[in-house]
Amino acid sequence: MNNLGYLATIGGVAFYEHPEFGDEAPVQYMLDGKLCDTPFWDLQDPEEIKDWIANLVYSKRSIVGVIANE
């Protein structure tokens, strides 16, 4: 994996640019040590992103170890 382009942490989740395609791909997050796509191409609306995170947790998908402080 190339260098991770850290973008921000929102709702306890760290977000990154795609290591190969940069901003030509959806924003990524880390799950079980692997980068996964989000539905977002930018992080301009933190409230929308927090809602997306809450939906992941509610739907029983696990974002391991990143929401411990919420």
Distance bins in CASP14 RR format, pairs under 12 A and 6 or more apart:
PFRMAT RR
TARGET T0000
AUTHOR 0000-0000-0000
RMODE 2
METHOD distances of the structure
MODEL  1
1 16 0 0 0 0 0 1 0 0 0 0 0
1 18 0 0 0 0 0 1 0 0 0 0 0
1 19 1 0 1 0 0 0 0 0 0 0 0
1 20 0 0 0 0 1 0 0 0 0 0 0
1 28 0 0 0 0 0 1 0 0 0 0 0
1 30 0 0 0 0 0 1 0 0 0 0 0
1 33 0 0 0 0 1 0 0 0 0 0 0
1 34 0 0 0 0 1 0 0 0 0 0 0
1 35 1 0 0 1 0 0 0 0 0 0 0
2 16 0 0 0 0 0 1 0 0 0 0 0
2 17 0 0 0 0 1 0 0 0 0 0 0
2 18 0 0 0 0 1 0 0 0 0 0 0
2 19 1 0 1 0 0 0 0 0 0 0 0
2 20 1 0 0 1 0 0 0 0 0 0 0
2 21 0 0 0 0 0 1 0 0 0 0 0
2 22 0 0 0 0 1 0 0 0 0 0 0
2 28 0 0 0 0 0 1 0 0 0 0 0
2 35 0 0 0 0 0 1 0 0 0 0 0
3 16 0 0 0 0 1 0 0 0 0 0 0
3 17 0 0 0 0 1 0 0 0 0 0 0
3 18 0 0 0 0 0 1 0 0 0 0 0
3 19 1 0 0 1 0 0 0 0 0 0 0
3 20 0 0 0 0 0 1 0 0 0 0 0
3 22 0 0 0 0 0 1 0 0 0 0 0
4 14 0 0 0 0 1 0 0 0 0 0 0
4 15 0 0 0 0 0 1 0 0 0 0 0
4 16 1 0 1 0 0 0 0 0 0 0 0
4 17 1 0 0 1 0 0 0 0 0 0 0
4 18 0 0 0 0 1 0 0 0 0 0 0
4 19 1 0 0 1 0 0 0 0 0 0 0
4 20 0 0 0 0 0 1 0 0 0 0 0
4 22 0 0 0 0 0 1 0 0 0 0 0
4 27 0 0 0 0 0 1 0 0 0 0 0
4 28 0 0 0 0 1 0 0 0 0 0 0
4 29 0 0 0 0 0 1 0 0 0 0 0
4 30 0 0 0 0 1 0 0 0 0 0 0
4 33 0 0 0 0 0 1 0 0 0 0 0
4 34 0 0 0 0 0 1 0 0 0 0 0
4 35 1 0 0 1 0 0 0 0 0 0 0
5 14 0 0 0 0 0 1 0 0 0 0 0
5 15 0 0 0 0 1 0 0 0 0 0 0
5 16 1 0 1 0 0 0 0 0 0 0 0
5 17 1 0 1 0 0 0 0 0 0 0 0
5 18 0 0 0 0 1 0 0 0 0 0 0
5 19 1 0 0 1 0 0 0 0 0 0 0
5 20 0 0 0 0 0 1 0 0 0 0 0
5 21 0 0 0 0 0 1 0 0 0 0 0
5 22 1 0 0 1 0 0 0 0 0 0 0
5 23 0 0 0 0 0 1 0 0 0 0 0
5 25 0 0 0 0 0 1 0 0 0 0 0
5 27 0 0 0 0 0 1 0 0 0 0 0
5 28 0 0 0 0 1 0 0 0 0 0 0
5 30 0 0 0 0 0 1 0 0 0 0 0
5 35 0 0 0 0 0 1 0 0 0 0 0
6 13 0 0 0 0 0 1 0 0 0 0 0
6 14 1 0 0 1 0 0 0 0 0 0 0
6 15 1 0 0 1 0 0 0 0 0 0 0
6 16 1 0 1 0 0 0 0 0 0 0 0
6 17 0 0 0 0 1 0 0 0 0 0 0
6 19 0 0 0 0 0 1 0 0 0 0 0
6 27 0 0 0 0 0 1 0 0 0 0 0
6 28 0 0 0 0 0 1 0 0 0 0 0
6 29 0 0 0 0 0 1 0 0 0 0 0
6 30 0 0 0 0 0 1 0 0 0 0 0
6 35 0 0 0 0 0 1 0 0 0 0 0
6 43 0 0 0 0 0 1 0 0 0 0 0
7 13 0 0 0 0 0 1 0 0 0 0 0
7 14 0 0 0 0 1 0 0 0 0 0 0
7 15 1 0 1 0 0 0 0 0 0 0 0
7 16 1 0 0 1 0 0 0 0 0 0 0
7 17 1 0 0 1 0 0 0 0 0 0 0
7 18 0 0 0 0 0 1 0 0 0 0 0
7 22 0 0 0 0 0 1 0 0 0 0 0
7 23 0 0 0 0 1 0 0 0 0 0 0
7 26 0 0 0 0 0 1 0 0 0 0 0
7 27 1 0 0 1 0 0 0 0 0 0 0
7 28 0 0 0 0 1 0 0 0 0 0 0
7 29 0 0 0 0 1 0 0 0 0 0 0
7 30 0 0 0 0 0 1 0 0 0 0 0
7 38 0 0 0 0 0 1 0 0 0 0 0
7 40 0 0 0 0 0 1 0 0 0 0 0
7 41 0 0 0 0 0 1 0 0 0 0 0
7 42 0 0 0 0 1 0 0 0 0 0 0
7 43 1 0 1 0 0 0 0 0 0 0 0
7 44 0 0 0 0 0 1 0 0 0 0 0
7 46 0 0 0 0 0 1 0 0 0 0 0
7 49 0 0 0 0 0 1 0 0 0 0 0
8 14 1 0 0 1 0 0 0 0 0 0 0
8 15 1 0 1 0 0 0 0 0 0 0 0
8 16 0 0 0 0 1 0 0 0 0 0 0
8 17 0 0 0 0 0 1 0 0 0 0 0
8 27 0 0 0 0 1 0 0 0 0 0 0
8 28 0 0 0 0 0 1 0 0 0 0 0
8 29 0 0 0 0 0 1 0 0 0 0 0
8 38 0 0 0 0 0 1 0 0 0 0 0
8 40 0 0 0 0 0 1 0 0 0 0 0
8 42 0 0 0 0 0 1 0 0 0 0 0
8 43 1 0 1 0 0 0 0 0 0 0 0
8 44 0 0 0 0 0 1 0 0 0 0 0
8 45 0 0 0 0 0 1 0 0 0 0 0
8 46 0 0 0 0 1 0 0 0 0 0 0
8 49 0 0 0 0 1 0 0 0 0 0 0
9 15 1 0 0 1 0 0 0 0 0 0 0
9 16 0 0 0 0 0 1 0 0 0 0 0
9 29 0 0 0 0 1 0 0 0 0 0 0
9 30 0 0 0 0 0 1 0 0 0 0 0
9 43 0 0 0 0 0 1 0 0 0 0 0
9 46 0 0 0 0 0 1 0 0 0 0 0
9 49 0 0 0 0 0 1 0 0 0 0 0
9 50 0 0 0 0 0 1 0 0 0 0 0
9 53 0 0 0 0 0 1 0 0 0 0 0
9 66 0 0 0 0 1 0 0 0 0 0 0
9 67 0 0 0 0 0 1 0 0 0 0 0
9 69 0 0 0 0 0 1 0 0 0 0 0
9 70 0 0 0 0 0 1 0 0 0 0 0
10 27 0 0 0 0 0 1 0 0 0 0 0
10 29 0 0 0 0 1 0 0 0 0 0 0
10 38 0 0 0 0 0 1 0 0 0 0 0
10 40 0 0 0 0 0 1 0 0 0 0 0
10 42 0 0 0 0 0 1 0 0 0 0 0
10 43 1 0 0 1 0 0 0 0 0 0 0
10 44 0 0 0 0 0 1 0 0 0 0 0
10 45 0 0 0 0 1 0 0 0 0 0 0
10 46 1 0 1 0 0 0 0 0 0 0 0
10 47 0 0 0 0 1 0 0 0 0 0 0
10 48 0 0 0 0 1 0 0 0 0 0 0
10 49 1 0 1 0 0 0 0 0 0 0 0
10 50 1 0 0 1 0 0 0 0 0 0 0
10 51 0 0 0 0 0 1 0 0 0 0 0
10 52 0 0 0 0 1 0 0 0 0 0 0
10 53 1 0 0 1 0 0 0 0 0 0 0
10 54 0 0 0 0 0 1 0 0 0 0 0
10 63 0 0 0 0 0 1 0 0 0 0 0
10 66 0 0 0 0 0 1 0 0 0 0 0
10 67 0 0 0 0 0 1 0 0 0 0 0
10 70 0 0 0 0 0 1 0 0 0 0 0
11 29 0 0 0 0 0 1 0 0 0 0 0
11 43 0 0 0 0 0 1 0 0 0 0 0
11 46 1 0 0 1 0 0 0 0 0 0 0
11 47 0 0 0 0 0 1 0 0 0 0 0
11 48 0 0 0 0 0 1 0 0 0 0 0
11 49 1 0 0 1 0 0 0 0 0 0 0
11 50 1 0 1 0 0 0 0 0 0 0 0
11 51 0 0 0 0 0 1 0 0 0 0 0
11 52 0 0 0 0 0 1 0 0 0 0 0
11 53 1 0 1 0 0 0 0 0 0 0 0
11 54 0 0 0 0 1 0 0 0 0 0 0
11 56 0 0 0 0 0 1 0 0 0 0 0
11 57 0 0 0 0 0 1 0 0 0 0 0
11 63 0 0 0 0 1 0 0 0 0 0 0
11 66 0 0 0 0 1 0 0 0 0 0 0
11 67 1 0 0 1 0 0 0 0 0 0 0
11 68 0 0 0 0 0 1 0 0 0 0 0
11 69 0 0 0 0 1 0 0 0 0 0 0
11 70 1 0 0 1 0 0 0 0 0 0 0
12 29 0 0 0 0 0 1 0 0 0 0 0
12 30 0 0 0 0 0 1 0 0 0 0 0
12 46 0 0 0 0 0 1 0 0 0 0 0
12 49 0 0 0 0 0 1 0 0 0 0 0
12 50 0 0 0 0 1 0 0 0 0 0 0
12 53 1 0 0 1 0 0 0 0 0 0 0
12 54 0 0 0 0 0 1 0 0 0 0 0
12 57 0 0 0 0 0 1 0 0 0 0 0
12 63 0 0 0 0 1 0 0 0 0 0 0
12 65 0 0 0 0 1 0 0 0 0 0 0
12 66 1 0 1 0 0 0 0 0 0 0 0
12 67 1 0 1 0 0 0 0 0 0 0 0
12 68 0 0 0 0 1 0 0 0 0 0 0
12 69 1 0 0 1 0 0 0 0 0 0 0
12 70 1 0 0 1 0 0 0 0 0 0 0
13 27 0 0 0 0 0 1 0 0 0 0 0
13 28 0 0 0 0 0 1 0 0 0 0 0
13 29 1 0 1 0 0 0 0 0 0 0 0
13 30 0 0 0 0 1 0 0 0 0 0 0
13 31 0 0 0 0 1 0 0 0 0 0 0
13 36 0 0 0 0 0 1 0 0 0 0 0
13 38 0 0 0 0 1 0 0 0 0 0 0
13 40 0 0 0 0 0 1 0 0 0 0 0
13 43 0 0 0 0 0 1 0 0 0 0 0
13 46 0 0 0 0 0 1 0 0 0 0 0
13 49 0 0 0 0 1 0 0 0 0 0 0
13 50 0 0 0 0 1 0 0 0 0 0 0
13 52 0 0 0 0 1 0 0 0 0 0 0
13 53 1 0 1 0 0 0 0 0 0 0 0
13 54 0 0 0 0 0 1 0 0 0 0 0
13 56 0 0 0 0 1 0 0 0 0 0 0
13 57 0 0 0 0 0 1 0 0 0 0 0
13 62 0 0 0 0 0 1 0 0 0 0 0
13 63 1 0 1 0 0 0 0 0 0 0 0
13 64 0 0 0 0 0 1 0 0 0 0 0
13 65 0 0 0 0 1 0 0 0 0 0 0
13 66 1 0 1 0 0 0 0 0 0 0 0
13 67 1 0 0 1 0 0 0 0 0 0 0
13 68 0 0 0 0 0 1 0 0 0 0 0
13 69 0 0 0 0 0 1 0 0 0 0 0
13 70 0 0 0 0 1 0 0 0 0 0 0
14 27 0 0 0 0 0 1 0 0 0 0 0
14 28 0 0 0 0 1 0 0 0 0 0 0
14 29 1 0 0 1 0 0 0 0 0 0 0
14 30 1 0 0 1 0 0 0 0 0 0 0
14 31 0 0 0 0 0 1 0 0 0 0 0
14 33 0 0 0 0 0 1 0 0 0 0 0
14 35 0 0 0 0 0 1 0 0 0 0 0
14 36 0 0 0 0 0 1 0 0 0 0 0
14 38 0 0 0 0 0 1 0 0 0 0 0
14 43 0 0 0 0 0 1 0 0 0 0 0
14 49 0 0 0 0 0 1 0 0 0 0 0
14 53 0 0 0 0 0 1 0 0 0 0 0
14 63 0 0 0 0 0 1 0 0 0 0 0
14 65 0 0 0 0 0 1 0 0 0 0 0
14 66 1 0 0 1 0 0 0 0 0 0 0
14 67 0 0 0 0 0 1 0 0 0 0 0
15 26 0 0 0 0 0 1 0 0 0 0 0
15 27 1 0 1 0 0 0 0 0 0 0 0
15 28 1 0 0 1 0 0 0 0 0 0 0
15 29 1 0 1 0 0 0 0 0 0 0 0
15 30 0 0 0 0 1 0 0 0 0 0 0
15 31 0 0 0 0 0 1 0 0 0 0 0
15 35 0 0 0 0 0 1 0 0 0 0 0
15 36 0 0 0 0 0 1 0 0 0 0 0
15 37 0 0 0 0 0 1 0 0 0 0 0
15 38 1 0 0 1 0 0 0 0 0 0 0
15 40 0 0 0 0 1 0 0 0 0 0 0
15 41 0 0 0 0 0 1 0 0 0 0 0
15 42 0 0 0 0 0 1 0 0 0 0 0
15 43 1 0 0 1 0 0 0 0 0 0 0
15 44 0 0 0 0 0 1 0 0 0 0 0
15 46 0 0 0 0 0 1 0 0 0 0 0
15 49 1 0 0 1 0 0 0 0 0 0 0
15 50 0 0 0 0 0 1 0 0 0 0 0
15 52 0 0 0 0 0 1 0 0 0 0 0
15 53 0 0 0 0 0 1 0 0 0 0 0
15 63 0 0 0 0 0 1 0 0 0 0 0
15 66 0 0 0 0 0 1 0 0 0 0 0
16 22 0 0 0 0 1 0 0 0 0 0 0
16 23 0 0 0 0 0 1 0 0 0 0 0
16 25 0 0 0 0 0 1 0 0 0 0 0
16 26 0 0 0 0 0 1 0 0 0 0 0
16 27 1 0 0 1 0 0 0 0 0 0 0
16 28 1 0 1 0 0 0 0 0 0 0 0
16 29 1 0 0 1 0 0 0 0 0 0 0
16 30 1 0 0 1 0 0 0 0 0 0 0
16 31 0 0 0 0 0 1 0 0 0 0 0
16 33 0 0 0 0 0 1 0 0 0 0 0
16 34 0 0 0 0 0 1 0 0 0 0 0
16 35 1 0 0 1 0 0 0 0 0 0 0
16 36 0 0 0 0 0 1 0 0 0 0 0
16 37 0 0 0 0 0 1 0 0 0 0 0
16 38 0 0 0 0 1 0 0 0 0 0 0
16 40 0 0 0 0 0 1 0 0 0 0 0
16 43 0 0 0 0 0 1 0 0 0 0 0
17 23 1 0 0 1 0 0 0 0 0 0 0
17 24 0 0 0 0 1 0 0 0 0 0 0
17 25 1 0 0 1 0 0 0 0 0 0 0
17 26 0 0 0 0 1 0 0 0 0 0 0
17 27 1 0 0 1 0 0 0 0 0 0 0
17 28 1 0 0 1 0 0 0 0 0 0 0
17 29 0 0 0 0 0 1 0 0 0 0 0
17 35 0 0 0 0 1 0 0 0 0 0 0
17 37 0 0 0 0 0 1 0 0 0 0 0
17 38 0 0 0 0 0 1 0 0 0 0 0
17 40 0 0 0 0 0 1 0 0 0 0 0
17 41 0 0 0 0 0 1 0 0 0 0 0
17 42 0 0 0 0 0 1 0 0 0 0 0
17 43 0 0 0 0 0 1 0 0 0 0 0
18 24 1 0 0 1 0 0 0 0 0 0 0
18 25 1 1 0 0 0 0 0 0 0 0 0
18 26 1 0 0 1 0 0 0 0 0 0 0
18 27 0 0 0 0 1 0 0 0 0 0 0
18 28 1 0 1 0 0 0 0 0 0 0 0
18 29 0 0 0 0 0 1 0 0 0 0 0
18 35 1 0 0 1 0 0 0 0 0 0 0
18 36 0 0 0 0 0 1 0 0 0 0 0
18 37 0 0 0 0 1 0 0 0 0 0 0
18 38 0 0 0 0 0 1 0 0 0 0 0
18 40 0 0 0 0 0 1 0 0 0 0 0
18 41 0 0 0 0 0 1 0 0 0 0 0
19 25 0 0 0 0 1 0 0 0 0 0 0
19 28 1 0 0 1 0 0 0 0 0 0 0
19 30 0 0 0 0 0 1 0 0 0 0 0
19 34 0 0 0 0 0 1 0 0 0 0 0
19 35 1 0 0 1 0 0 0 0 0 0 0
20 28 0 0 0 0 0 1 0 0 0 0 0
20 35 0 0 0 0 0 1 0 0 0 0 0
21 27 0 0 0 0 0 1 0 0 0 0 0
21 28 0 0 0 0 1 0 0 0 0 0 0
21 35 0 0 0 0 0 1 0 0 0 0 0
21 37 0 0 0 0 0 1 0 0 0 0 0
21 41 0 0 0 0 0 1 0 0 0 0 0
22 28 0 0 0 0 1 0 0 0 0 0 0
22 35 0 0 0 0 0 1 0 0 0 0 0
22 41 0 0 0 0 0 1 0 0 0 0 0
22 42 0 0 0 0 0 1 0 0 0 0 0
23 40 0 0 0 0 0 1 0 0 0 0 0
23 41 1 0 0 1 0 0 0 0 0 0 0
23 42 0 0 0 0 1 0 0 0 0 0 0
23 43 0 0 0 0 0 1 0 0 0 0 0
24 41 0 0 0 0 1 0 0 0 0 0 0
25 35 0 0 0 0 1 0 0 0 0 0 0
25 36 0 0 0 0 0 1 0 0 0 0 0
25 37 1 0 0 1 0 0 0 0 0 0 0
25 38 0 0 0 0 0 1 0 0 0 0 0
25 40 0 0 0 0 0 1 0 0 0 0 0
25 41 0 0 0 0 1 0 0 0 0 0 0
25 42 0 0 0 0 0 1 0 0 0 0 0
26 35 0 0 0 0 0 1 0 0 0 0 0
26 36 0 0 0 0 1 0 0 0 0 0 0
26 37 1 0 1 0 0 0 0 0 0 0 0
26 38 1 0 1 0 0 0 0 0 0 0 0
26 39 1 0 0 1 0 0 0 0 0 0 0
26 40 1 0 0 1 0 0 0 0 0 0 0
26 41 1 0 1 0 0 0 0 0 0 0 0
26 42 0 0 0 0 1 0 0 0 0 0 0
26 43 0 0 0 0 0 1 0 0 0 0 0
26 52 0 0 0 0 0 1 0 0 0 0 0
27 35 0 0 0 0 1 0 0 0 0 0 0
27 36 0 0 0 0 0 1 0 0 0 0 0
27 37 1 0 0 1 0 0 0 0 0 0 0
27 38 1 0 1 0 0 0 0 0 0 0 0
27 39 0 0 0 0 1 0 0 0 0 0 0
27 40 1 0 1 0 0 0 0 0 0 0 0
27 41 1 0 0 1 0 0 0 0 0 0 0
27 42 1 0 0 1 0 0 0 0 0 0 0
27 43 1 0 0 1 0 0 0 0 0 0 0
27 44 0 0 0 0 0 1 0 0 0 0 0
27 45 0 0 0 0 0 1 0 0 0 0 0
27 48 0 0 0 0 0 1 0 0 0 0 0
27 49 0 0 0 0 1 0 0 0 0 0 0
27 52 0 0 0 0 0 1 0 0 0 0 0
28 34 0 0 0 0 1 0 0 0 0 0 0
28 35 1 0 1 0 0 0 0 0 0 0 0
28 36 1 0 0 1 0 0 0 0 0 0 0
28 37 1 0 0 1 0 0 0 0 0 0 0
28 38 1 0 0 1 0 0 0 0 0 0 0
28 39 0 0 0 0 0 1 0 0 0 0 0
28 40 0 0 0 0 1 0 0 0 0 0 0
28 41 0 0 0 0 0 1 0 0 0 0 0
28 43 0 0 0 0 0 1 0 0 0 0 0
29 35 1 0 0 1 0 0 0 0 0 0 0
29 36 1 0 1 0 0 0 0 0 0 0 0
29 37 0 0 0 0 1 0 0 0 0 0 0
29 38 1 0 1 0 0 0 0 0 0 0 0
29 39 0 0 0 0 0 1 0 0 0 0 0
29 40 0 0 0 0 1 0 0 0 0 0 0
29 43 0 0 0 0 0 1 0 0 0 0 0
29 49 0 0 0 0 1 0 0 0 0 0 0
29 52 0 0 0 0 1 0 0 0 0 0 0
29 53 0 0 0 0 1 0 0 0 0 0 0
29 56 0 0 0 0 1 0 0 0 0 0 0
29 61 0 0 0 0 0 1 0 0 0 0 0
29 63 1 0 0 1 0 0 0 0 0 0 0
29 64 0 0 0 0 0 1 0 0 0 0 0
29 65 0 0 0 0 0 1 0 0 0 0 0
29 66 0 0 0 0 1 0 0 0 0 0 0
29 67 0 0 0 0 0 1 0 0 0 0 0
30 36 1 0 0 1 0 0 0 0 0 0 0
30 37 0 0 0 0 0 1 0 0 0 0 0
30 38 0 0 0 0 0 1 0 0 0 0 0
30 63 0 0 0 0 1 0 0 0 0 0 0
30 64 0 0 0 0 1 0 0 0 0 0 0
30 65 0 0 0 0 1 0 0 0 0 0 0
30 66 1 0 0 1 0 0 0 0 0 0 0
31 37 0 0 0 0 0 1 0 0 0 0 0
31 38 0 0 0 0 0 1 0 0 0 0 0
31 53 0 0 0 0 0 1 0 0 0 0 0
31 56 0 0 0 0 1 0 0 0 0 0 0
31 61 0 0 0 0 1 0 0 0 0 0 0
31 62 1 0 0 1 0 0 0 0 0 0 0
31 63 1 0 0 1 0 0 0 0 0 0 0
31 64 1 0 0 1 0 0 0 0 0 0 0
31 65 0 0 0 0 1 0 0 0 0 0 0
31 66 0 0 0 0 1 0 0 0 0 0 0
31 67 0 0 0 0 0 1 0 0 0 0 0
32 61 0 0 0 0 0 1 0 0 0 0 0
32 62 0 0 0 0 1 0 0 0 0 0 0
32 63 0 0 0 0 1 0 0 0 0 0 0
32 64 1 0 1 0 0 0 0 0 0 0 0
32 65 0 0 0 0 1 0 0 0 0 0 0
32 66 0 0 0 0 0 1 0 0 0 0 0
33 63 0 0 0 0 0 1 0 0 0 0 0
33 64 0 0 0 0 1 0 0 0 0 0 0
33 65 0 0 0 0 0 1 0 0 0 0 0
33 66 0 0 0 0 0 1 0 0 0 0 0
34 63 0 0 0 0 0 1 0 0 0 0 0
34 64 0 0 0 0 0 1 0 0 0 0 0
36 56 0 0 0 0 0 1 0 0 0 0 0
36 61 0 0 0 0 1 0 0 0 0 0 0
36 62 0 0 0 0 0 1 0 0 0 0 0
36 63 0 0 0 0 1 0 0 0 0 0 0
36 64 0 0 0 0 0 1 0 0 0 0 0
36 66 0 0 0 0 0 1 0 0 0 0 0
37 52 0 0 0 0 0 1 0 0 0 0 0
38 48 0 0 0 0 0 1 0 0 0 0 0
38 49 1 0 0 1 0 0 0 0 0 0 0
38 52 1 0 0 1 0 0 0 0 0 0 0
38 53 0 0 0 0 1 0 0 0 0 0 0
38 55 0 0 0 0 0 1 0 0 0 0 0
38 56 0 0 0 0 1 0 0 0 0 0 0
38 63 0 0 0 0 0 1 0 0 0 0 0
39 45 0 0 0 0 0 1 0 0 0 0 0
39 48 0 0 0 0 1 0 0 0 0 0 0
39 49 0 0 0 0 1 0 0 0 0 0 0
39 51 0 0 0 0 0 1 0 0 0 0 0
39 52 1 0 0 1 0 0 0 0 0 0 0
39 53 0 0 0 0 0 1 0 0 0 0 0
39 55 0 0 0 0 0 1 0 0 0 0 0
39 56 0 0 0 0 0 1 0 0 0 0 0
40 46 0 0 0 0 0 1 0 0 0 0 0
40 48 1 0 0 1 0 0 0 0 0 0 0
40 49 1 0 0 1 0 0 0 0 0 0 0
40 50 0 0 0 0 0 1 0 0 0 0 0
40 51 0 0 0 0 0 1 0 0 0 0 0
40 52 1 0 0 1 0 0 0 0 0 0 0
40 53 0 0 0 0 0 1 0 0 0 0 0
41 49 0 0 0 0 0 1 0 0 0 0 0
42 48 0 0 0 0 0 1 0 0 0 0 0
42 49 0 0 0 0 1 0 0 0 0 0 0
43 49 1 0 0 1 0 0 0 0 0 0 0
43 50 0 0 0 0 0 1 0 0 0 0 0
43 52 0 0 0 0 0 1 0 0 0 0 0
43 53 0 0 0 0 0 1 0 0 0 0 0
45 51 0 0 0 0 1 0 0 0 0 0 0
45 52 0 0 0 0 1 0 0 0 0 0 0
46 52 0 0 0 0 0 1 0 0 0 0 0
46 53 0 0 0 0 0 1 0 0 0 0 0
47 53 0 0 0 0 0 1 0 0 0 0 0
47 54 0 0 0 0 0 1 0 0 0 0 0
48 54 0 0 0 0 0 1 0 0 0 0 0
48 55 0 0 0 0 0 1 0 0 0 0 0
49 55 0 0 0 0 0 1 0 0 0 0 0
49 56 0 0 0 0 0 1 0 0 0 0 0
50 56 0 0 0 0 0 1 0 0 0 0 0
50 57 0 0 0 0 0 1 0 0 0 0 0
50 67 0 0 0 0 0 1 0 0 0 0 0
50 70 0 0 0 0 1 0 0 0 0 0 0
51 57 0 0 0 0 0 1 0 0 0 0 0
51 58 0 0 0 0 0 1 0 0 0 0 0
52 58 0 0 0 0 0 1 0 0 0 0 0
52 59 0 0 0 0 0 1 0 0 0 0 0
52 61 0 0 0 0 0 1 0 0 0 0 0
52 63 0 0 0 0 0 1 0 0 0 0 0
53 59 0 0 0 0 0 1 0 0 0 0 0
53 61 0 0 0 0 0 1 0 0 0 0 0
53 62 0 0 0 0 0 1 0 0 0 0 0
53 63 1 0 0 1 0 0 0 0 0 0 0
53 66 0 0 0 0 1 0 0 0 0 0 0
53 67 1 0 0 1 0 0 0 0 0 0 0
53 70 0 0 0 0 1 0 0 0 0 0 0
54 61 0 0 0 0 0 1 0 0 0 0 0
54 63 0 0 0 0 0 1 0 0 0 0 0
54 67 0 0 0 0 1 0 0 0 0 0 0
54 70 0 0 0 0 1 0 0 0 0 0 0
55 61 0 0 0 0 1 0 0 0 0 0 0
55 63 0 0 0 0 0 1 0 0 0 0 0
56 62 0 0 0 0 1 0 0 0 0 0 0
56 63 1 0 0 1 0 0 0 0 0 0 0
56 64 0 0 0 0 0 1 0 0 0 0 0
56 66 0 0 0 0 0 1 0 0 0 0 0
56 67 0 0 0 0 1 0 0 0 0 0 0
57 63 1 0 0 1 0 0 0 0 0 0 0
57 64 0 0 0 0 0 1 0 0 0 0 0
57 65 0 0 0 0 0 1 0 0 0 0 0
57 66 0 0 0 0 0 1 0 0 0 0 0
57 67 1 0 0 1 0 0 0 0 0 0 0
57 68 0 0 0 0 0 1 0 0 0 0 0
57 70 0 0 0 0 1 0 0 0 0 0 0
58 67 0 0 0 0 0 1 0 0 0 0 0
61 67 0 0 0 0 0 1 0 0 0 0 0
63 70 0 0 0 0 0 1 0 0 0 0 0
END
